[in-house]
């Protein structure tokens, strides 16, 4: 079973550590697969992971839907704003 939500929060909690092992003086951080594969994670029982996933998945779905809606609204704004500014479109 895929427990993306648990892994996401686990990695978020290790953000500083990941940044530390990924620093190499370049503009972007890179953690090589050898270092990444050595990261140990304590996994809860499968039943607990399933319950956690069921509980948290709707929040991730809402975030995804909101991001999609933001993109749509941004495109609409970017299309309409120049037309409003130029007078091509009027609002009553």
N, CA, C and O atoms as CSV, one atom per row, in Angstrom:
chain,resi,resn,atom,element,x,y,z
A,1,UNK,N,N,0.851,-1.188,0.000
A,1,UNK,CA,C,0.000,0.000,0.000
A,1,UNK,C,C,0.891,1.245,0.000
A,1,UNK,O,O,2.002,1.227,0.531
A,2,UNK,N,N,0.394,2.310,-0.595
A,2,UNK,CA,C,1.145,3.547,-0.727
A,2,UNK,C,C,0.760,4.505,0.407
A,2,UNK,O,O,-0.417,4.827,0.570
A,3,UNK,N,N,1.725,4.952,1.175
A,3,UNK,CA,C,1.457,5.835,2.313
A,3,UNK,C,C,2.142,7.179,2.090
A,3,UNK,O,O,2.964,7.618,2.894
A,4,UNK,N,N,1.782,7.826,0.971
A,4,UNK,CA,C,2.405,9.099,0.595
A,4,UNK,C,C,2.267,10.149,1.669
A,4,UNK,O,O,3.214,10.888,1.941
A,5,UNK,N,N,1.088,10.229,2.293
A,5,UNK,CA,C,0.856,11.267,3.294
A,5,UNK,C,C,1.812,11.114,4.480
A,5,UNK,O,O,2.386,12.091,4.960
A,6,UNK,N,N,1.972,9.871,4.942
A,6,UNK,CA,C,2.878,9.626,6.061
A,6,UNK,C,C,4.313,10.000,5.676
A,6,UNK,O,O,5.019,10.651,6.446
A,7,UNK,N,N,4.730,9.585,4.492
A,7,UNK,CA,C,6.096,9.881,4.031
A,7,UNK,C,C,6.283,11.385,3.877
A,7,UNK,O,O,7.342,11.915,4.216
A,8,UNK,N,N,5.262,12.081,3.368
A,8,UNK,CA,C,5.340,13.538,3.224
A,8,UNK,C,C,5.615,14.190,4.576
A,8,UNK,O,O,6.544,14.988,4.704
A,9,UNK,N,N,4.810,13.854,5.585
A,9,UNK,CA,C,4.998,14.464,6.899
A,9,UNK,C,C,6.325,14.041,7.532
A,9,UNK,O,O,6.965,14.830,8.227
A,10,UNK,N,N,6.725,12.819,7.294
A,10,UNK,CA,C,8.008,12.338,7.820
A,10,UNK,C,C,9.159,13.155,7.229
A,10,UNK,O,O,10.069,13.562,7.952
A,11,UNK,N,N,9.119,13.391,5.938
A,11,UNK,CA,C,10.183,14.165,5.280
A,11,UNK,C,C,10.108,15.647,5.654
A,11,UNK,O,O,11.139,16.307,5.790
A,12,UNK,N,N,8.896,16.167,5.820
A,12,UNK,CA,C,8.748,17.550,6.278
A,12,UNK,C,C,9.397,17.735,7.645
A,12,UNK,O,O,10.036,18.753,7.910
A,13,UNK,N,N,9.224,16.739,8.503
A,13,UNK,CA,C,9.825,16.790,9.834
A,13,UNK,C,C,11.344,16.709,9.794
A,13,UNK,O,O,12.013,17.085,10.757
A,14,UNK,N,N,11.883,16.227,8.701
A,14,UNK,CA,C,13.339,16.085,8.549
A,14,UNK,C,C,13.911,17.101,7.564
A,14,UNK,O,O,15.002,16.908,7.027
A,15,UNK,N,N,13.184,18.161,7.336
A,15,UNK,CA,C,13.580,19.152,6.337
A,15,UNK,C,C,14.988,19.698,6.587
A,15,UNK,O,O,15.794,19.785,5.660
A,16,UNK,N,N,15.282,20.060,7.824
A,16,UNK,CA,C,16.604,20.604,8.133
A,16,UNK,C,C,17.688,19.568,7.853
A,16,UNK,O,O,18.726,19.890,7.276
A,17,UNK,N,N,17.447,18.337,8.259
A,17,UNK,CA,C,18.416,17.271,8.020
A,17,UNK,C,C,18.632,17.067,6.517
A,17,UNK,O,O,19.768,16.941,6.061
A,18,UNK,N,N,17.542,17.035,5.759
A,18,UNK,CA,C,17.644,16.859,4.309
A,18,UNK,C,C,18.396,18.023,3.667
A,18,UNK,O,O,19.193,17.824,2.750
A,19,UNK,N,N,18.139,19.231,4.151
A,19,UNK,CA,C,18.883,20.388,3.652
A,19,UNK,C,C,20.360,20.274,3.984
A,19,UNK,O,O,21.217,20.610,3.166
A,20,UNK,N,N,20.653,19.800,5.186
A,20,UNK,CA,C,22.053,19.671,5.612
A,20,UNK,C,C,22.809,18.648,4.767
A,20,UNK,O,O,23.945,18.897,4.365
A,21,UNK,N,N,22.183,17.495,4.493
A,21,UNK,CA,C,22.899,16.482,3.715
A,21,UNK,C,C,22.863,16.789,2.222
A,21,UNK,O,O,23.605,16.199,1.437
A,22,UNK,N,N,21.988,17.721,1.841
A,22,UNK,CA,C,21.876,18.072,0.432
A,22,UNK,C,C,22.697,19.271,0.039
A,22,UNK,O,O,22.806,19.587,-1.145
A,23,UNK,N,N,23.279,19.946,1.013
A,23,UNK,CA,C,24.058,21.126,0.661
A,23,UNK,C,C,25.369,20.703,0.037
A,23,UNK,O,O,26.051,19.795,0.514
A,24,UNK,N,N,25.697,21.381,-1.031
A,24,UNK,CA,C,26.942,21.053,-1.709
A,24,UNK,C,C,27.525,22.265,-2.396
A,24,UNK,O,O,28.411,22.140,-3.241
A,25,UNK,N,N,27.032,23.445,-2.038
A,25,UNK,CA,C,27.548,24.658,-2.617
A,25,UNK,C,C,26.885,25.052,-3.927
A,25,UNK,O,O,27.227,26.085,-4.503
A,26,UNK,N,N,25.952,24.257,-4.402
A,26,UNK,CA,C,25.272,24.608,-5.641
A,26,UNK,C,C,23.996,25.384,-5.326
A,26,UNK,O,O,23.584,25.485,-4.171
A,27,UNK,N,N,23.385,25.924,-6.364
A,27,UNK,CA,C,22.170,26.716,-6.174
A,27,UNK,C,C,20.989,25.844,-5.763
A,27,UNK,O,O,20.080,26.319,-5.082
A,28,UNK,N,N,20.992,24.584,-6.164
A,28,UNK,CA,C,19.917,23.675,-5.775
A,28,UNK,C,C,20.475,22.574,-4.888
A,28,UNK,O,O,21.625,22.156,-5.023
A,29,UNK,N,N,19.637,22.126,-3.992
A,29,UNK,CA,C,20.048,21.063,-3.083
A,29,UNK,C,C,19.811,19.711,-3.734
A,29,UNK,O,O,18.768,19.483,-4.346
A,30,UNK,N,N,20.772,18.827,-3.601
A,30,UNK,CA,C,20.648,17.476,-4.141
A,30,UNK,C,C,21.058,16.477,-3.073
A,30,UNK,O,O,22.145,16.563,-2.501
A,31,UNK,N,N,20.171,15.532,-2.818
A,31,UNK,CA,C,20.491,14.431,-1.923
A,31,UNK,C,C,20.653,13.210,-2.821
A,31,UNK,O,O,19.699,12.783,-3.471
A,32,UNK,N,N,21.847,12.658,-2.857
A,32,UNK,CA,C,22.046,11.513,-3.751
A,32,UNK,C,C,21.298,10.293,-3.218
A,32,UNK,O,O,20.977,10.208,-2.033
A,33,UNK,N,N,21.032,9.366,-4.111
A,33,UNK,CA,C,20.219,8.199,-3.743
A,33,UNK,C,C,20.884,7.359,-2.661
A,33,UNK,O,O,20.198,6.745,-1.843
A,34,UNK,N,N,22.212,7.326,-2.650
A,34,UNK,CA,C,22.913,6.571,-1.615
A,34,UNK,C,C,22.627,7.133,-0.233
A,34,UNK,O,O,22.347,6.383,0.702
A,35,UNK,N,N,22.696,8.462,-0.103
A,35,UNK,CA,C,22.412,9.109,1.186
A,35,UNK,C,C,20.926,8.961,1.536
A,35,UNK,O,O,20.571,8.683,2.681
A,36,UNK,N,N,20.075,9.151,0.537
A,36,UNK,CA,C,18.632,9.086,0.790
A,36,UNK,C,C,18.210,7.693,1.227
A,36,UNK,O,O,17.365,7.546,2.110
A,37,UNK,N,N,18.791,6.675,0.619
A,37,UNK,CA,C,18.404,5.300,0.959
A,37,UNK,C,C,18.863,4.892,2.354
A,37,UNK,O,O,18.379,3.899,2.895
A,38,UNK,N,N,19.784,5.640,2.939
A,38,UNK,CA,C,20.262,5.321,4.290
A,38,UNK,C,C,19.406,5.965,5.388
A,38,UNK,O,O,19.618,5.701,6.572
A,39,UNK,N,N,18.450,6.800,5.004
A,39,UNK,CA,C,17.584,7.450,5.995
A,39,UNK,C,C,16.659,6.392,6.596
A,39,UNK,O,O,15.936,5.697,5.883
A,40,UNK,N,N,16.700,6.289,7.898
A,40,UNK,CA,C,15.863,5.305,8.591
A,40,UNK,C,C,14.569,5.956,9.042
A,40,UNK,O,O,14.555,7.081,9.542
A,41,UNK,N,N,13.486,5.223,8.853
A,41,UNK,CA,C,12.167,5.689,9.265
A,41,UNK,C,C,11.532,4.605,10.117
A,41,UNK,O,O,11.529,3.429,9.754
A,42,UNK,N,N,10.999,5.017,11.244
A,42,UNK,CA,C,10.261,4.088,12.094
A,42,UNK,C,C,8.820,4.102,11.610
A,42,UNK,O,O,8.145,5.129,11.670
A,43,UNK,N,N,8.359,2.967,11.134
A,43,UNK,CA,C,7.001,2.865,10.607
A,43,UNK,C,C,6.039,2.394,11.686
A,43,UNK,O,O,6.331,1.447,12.416
A,44,UNK,N,N,4.900,3.052,11.785
A,44,UNK,CA,C,3.842,2.541,12.661
A,44,UNK,C,C,3.284,1.245,12.073
A,44,UNK,O,O,3.670,0.838,10.977
A,45,UNK,N,N,2.402,0.617,12.784
A,45,UNK,CA,C,1.778,-0.600,12.266
A,45,UNK,C,C,0.997,-0.263,10.991
A,45,UNK,O,O,0.590,0.879,10.779
A,46,UNK,N,N,0.801,-1.271,10.158
A,46,UNK,CA,C,0.082,-1.043,8.903
A,46,UNK,C,C,-1.334,-0.547,9.167
A,46,UNK,O,O,-1.840,0.306,8.437
A,47,UNK,N,N,-1.971,-1.071,10.198
A,47,UNK,CA,C,-3.329,-0.642,10.539
A,47,UNK,C,C,-3.359,0.845,10.899
A,47,UNK,O,O,-4.265,1.566,10.482
A,48,UNK,N,N,-2.379,1.300,11.664
A,48,UNK,CA,C,-2.303,2.705,12.036
A,48,UNK,C,C,-2.037,3.577,10.806
A,48,UNK,O,O,-2.614,4.656,10.668
A,49,UNK,N,N,-1.165,3.104,9.918
A,49,UNK,CA,C,-0.892,3.840,8.684
A,49,UNK,C,C,-2.143,3.945,7.812
A,49,UNK,O,O,-2.404,4.998,7.230
A,50,UNK,N,N,-2.901,2.882,7.721
A,50,UNK,CA,C,-4.139,2.890,6.933
A,50,UNK,C,C,-5.127,3.889,7.519
A,50,UNK,O,O,-5.724,4.679,6.787
A,51,UNK,N,N,-5.300,3.858,8.827
A,51,UNK,CA,C,-6.222,4.799,9.486
A,51,UNK,C,C,-5.758,6.236,9.307
A,51,UNK,O,O,-6.571,7.126,9.054
A,52,UNK,N,N,-4.454,6.467,9.437
A,52,UNK,CA,C,-3.907,7.814,9.240
A,52,UNK,C,C,-4.174,8.283,7.818
A,52,UNK,O,O,-4.602,9.417,7.603
A,53,UNK,N,N,-3.921,7.413,6.849
A,53,UNK,CA,C,-4.119,7.758,5.449
A,53,UNK,C,C,-5.582,8.083,5.162
A,53,UNK,O,O,-5.875,9.046,4.453
A,54,UNK,N,N,-6.491,7.296,5.704
A,54,UNK,CA,C,-7.923,7.553,5.514
A,54,UNK,C,C,-8.331,8.892,6.113
A,54,UNK,O,O,-9.186,9.592,5.570
A,55,UNK,N,N,-7.716,9.239,7.229
A,55,UNK,CA,C,-8.068,10.474,7.916
A,55,UNK,C,C,-7.493,11.706,7.212
A,55,UNK,O,O,-8.155,12.741,7.130
A,56,UNK,N,N,-6.275,11.597,6.710
A,56,UNK,CA,C,-5.577,12.762,6.179
A,56,UNK,C,C,-5.770,12.947,4.675
A,56,UNK,O,O,-5.618,14.061,4.174
A,57,UNK,N,N,-6.099,11.884,3.947
A,57,UNK,CA,C,-6.241,11.943,2.489
A,57,UNK,C,C,-7.230,13.018,2.016
A,57,UNK,O,O,-6.946,13.700,1.031
A,58,UNK,N,N,-8.378,13.193,2.682
A,58,UNK,CA,C,-9.300,14.252,2.232
A,58,UNK,C,C,-8.682,15.655,2.283
A,58,UNK,O,O,-9.015,16.505,1.457
A,59,UNK,N,N,-7.793,15.901,3.236
A,59,UNK,CA,C,-7.133,17.203,3.315
A,59,UNK,C,C,-6.198,17.406,2.125
A,59,UNK,O,O,-6.142,18.493,1.552
A,60,UNK,N,N,-5.470,16.360,1.760
A,60,UNK,CA,C,-4.576,16.442,0.602
A,60,UNK,C,C,-5.390,16.640,-0.678
A,60,UNK,O,O,-4.981,17.385,-1.569
A,61,UNK,N,N,-6.527,15.981,-0.764
A,61,UNK,CA,C,-7.400,16.143,-1.930
A,61,UNK,C,C,-7.921,17.577,-2.011
A,61,UNK,O,O,-8.002,18.148,-3.099
A,62,UNK,N,N,-8.270,18.153,-0.878
A,62,UNK,CA,C,-8.750,19.541,-0.841
A,62,UNK,C,C,-7.636,20.496,-1.264
A,62,UNK,O,O,-7.888,21.446,-2.005
A,63,UNK,N,N,-6.422,20.257,-0.807
A,63,UNK,CA,C,-5.282,21.090,-1.197
A,63,UNK,C,C,-5.079,21.003,-2.705
A,63,UNK,O,O,-4.852,22.019,-3.363
A,64,UNK,N,N,-5.160,19.815,-3.242
A,64,UNK,CA,C,-5.001,19.611,-4.687
A,64,UNK,C,C,-6.089,20.356,-5.460
A,64,UNK,O,O,-5.801,21.038,-6.443
A,65,UNK,N,N,-7.341,20.224,-5.013
A,65,UNK,CA,C,-8.454,20.919,-5.671
A,65,UNK,C,C,-8.296,22.433,-5.592
A,65,UNK,O,O,-8.565,23.138,-6.564
A,66,UNK,N,N,-7.866,22.930,-4.446
A,66,UNK,CA,C,-7.643,24.369,-4.292
A,66,UNK,C,C,-6.545,24.861,-5.231
A,66,UNK,O,O,-6.674,25.931,-5.827
A,67,UNK,N,N,-5.472,24.092,-5.367
A,67,UNK,CA,C,-4.376,24.476,-6.263
A,67,UNK,C,C,-4.856,24.540,-7.707
A,67,UNK,O,O,-4.477,25.443,-8.452
A,68,UNK,N,N,-5.689,23.583,-8.102
A,68,UNK,CA,C,-6.252,23.583,-9.459
A,68,UNK,C,C,-7.135,24.803,-9.675
A,68,UNK,O,O,-7.072,25.445,-10.723
A,69,UNK,N,N,-7.952,25.117,-8.689
A,69,UNK,CA,C,-8.843,26.277,-8.788
A,69,UNK,C,C,-8.033,27.571,-8.835
A,69,UNK,O,O,-8.389,28.489,-9.574
A,70,UNK,N,N,-6.966,27.658,-8.071
A,70,UNK,CA,C,-6.103,28.848,-8.097
A,70,UNK,C,C,-5.506,29.036,-9.486
A,70,UNK,O,O,-5.450,30.158,-9.990
A,71,UNK,N,N,-5.061,27.950,-10.106
A,71,UNK,CA,C,-4.504,28.042,-11.459
A,71,UNK,C,C,-5.554,28.545,-12.446
A,71,UNK,O,O,-5.259,29.392,-13.289
A,72,UNK,N,N,-6.772,28.028,-12.345
A,72,UNK,CA,C,-7.849,28.447,-13.237
A,72,UNK,C,C,-8.165,29.926,-13.039
A,72,UNK,O,O,-8.306,30.671,-14.009
A,73,UNK,N,N,-8.277,30.346,-11.787
A,73,UNK,CA,C,-8.580,31.746,-11.502
A,73,UNK,C,C,-7.447,32.676,-11.946
A,73,UNK,O,O,-7.695,33.784,-12.421
A,74,UNK,N,N,-6.217,32.221,-11.789
A,74,UNK,CA,C,-5.069,33.023,-12.222
A,74,UNK,C,C,-5.091,33.224,-13.732
A,74,UNK,O,O,-4.860,34.332,-14.218
A,75,UNK,N,N,-5.368,32.158,-14.473
A,75,UNK,CA,C,-5.455,32.273,-15.938
A,75,UNK,C,C,-6.585,33.209,-16.347
A,75,UNK,O,O,-6.424,34.026,-17.253
A,76,UNK,N,N,-7.727,33.088,-15.680
A,76,UNK,CA,C,-8.865,33.962,-15.978
A,76,UNK,C,C,-8.506,35.413,-15.701
A,76,UNK,O,O,-8.797,36.290,-16.514
A,77,UNK,N,N,-7.882,35.672,-14.573
A,77,UNK,CA,C,-7.457,37.031,-14.230
A,77,UNK,C,C,-6.483,37.575,-15.269
A,77,UNK,O,O,-6.615,38.708,-15.733
A,78,UNK,N,N,-5.504,36.749,-15.623
A,78,UNK,CA,C,-4.487,37.190,-16.575
A,78,UNK,C,C,-5.070,37.441,-17.963
A,78,UNK,O,O,-4.527,38.239,-18.726
A,79,UNK,N,N,-6.160,36.774,-18.292
A,79,UNK,CA,C,-6.828,36.991,-19.571
A,79,UNK,C,C,-7.703,38.245,-19.527
A,79,UNK,O,O,-7.711,39.040,-20.467
A,80,UNK,N,N,-8.441,38.413,-18.423
A,80,UNK,CA,C,-9.397,39.510,-18.335
A,80,UNK,C,C,-8.777,40.856,-17.977
A,80,UNK,O,O,-9.231,41.888,-18.472
A,81,UNK,N,N,-7.773,40.872,-17.149
A,81,UNK,CA,C,-7.220,42.136,-16.665
A,81,UNK,C,C,-6.746,43.055,-17.792
A,81,UNK,O,O,-7.098,44.234,-17.793
A,82,UNK,N,N,-5.966,42.562,-18.744
A,82,UNK,CA,C,-5.557,43.464,-19.831
A,82,UNK,C,C,-6.749,44.002,-20.640
A,82,UNK,O,O,-6.734,45.144,-21.099
A,83,UNK,N,N,-7.779,43.162,-20.807
A,83,UNK,CA,C,-8.967,43.599,-21.542
A,83,UNK,C,C,-9.735,44.658,-20.758
A,83,UNK,O,O,-10.273,45.596,-21.345
A,84,UNK,N,N,-9.788,44.513,-19.447
A,84,UNK,CA,C,-10.436,45.528,-18.613
A,84,UNK,C,C,-9.650,46.838,-18.642
A,84,UNK,O,O,-10.230,47.921,-18.722
A,85,UNK,N,N,-8.343,46.726,-18.575
A,85,UNK,CA,C,-7.488,47.929,-18.556
A,85,UNK,C,C,-7.565,48.681,-19.886
A,85,UNK,O,O,-7.510,49.910,-19.911
A,86,UNK,N,N,-7.692,47.944,-20.985
A,86,UNK,CA,C,-7.727,48.585,-22.296
A,86,UNK,C,C,-9.123,49.053,-22.678
A,86,UNK,O,O,-9.288,49.784,-23.655
A,87,UNK,N,N,-10.126,48.636,-21.916
A,87,UNK,CA,C,-11.492,49.035,-22.214
A,87,UNK,C,C,-12.201,48.086,-23.153
A,87,UNK,O,O,-13.344,48.346,-23.528
A,88,UNK,N,N,-11.563,46.990,-23.548
A,88,UNK,CA,C,-12.209,46.003,-24.426
A,88,UNK,C,C,-13.395,45.354,-23.728
A,88,UNK,O,O,-14.389,45.008,-24.367
A,89,UNK,N,N,-13.283,45.190,-22.411
A,89,UNK,CA,C,-14.348,44.581,-21.611
A,89,UNK,C,C,-14.747,45.584,-20.542
A,89,UNK,O,O,-13.898,46.224,-19.922
A,90,UNK,N,N,-16.056,45.711,-20.335
A,90,UNK,CA,C,-16.560,46.609,-19.304
A,90,UNK,C,C,-17.363,45.821,-18.275
A,90,UNK,O,O,-17.987,44.812,-18.604
A,91,UNK,N,N,-17.344,46.279,-17.050
A,91,UNK,CA,C,-18.100,45.662,-15.969
A,91,UNK,C,C,-19.174,46.658,-15.543
A,91,UNK,O,O,-18.876,47.811,-15.232
A,92,UNK,N,N,-20.409,46.208,-15.531
A,92,UNK,CA,C,-21.525,47.098,-15.113
A,92,UNK,C,C,-21.606,47.176,-13.617
A,92,UNK,O,O,-22.472,47.869,-13.081
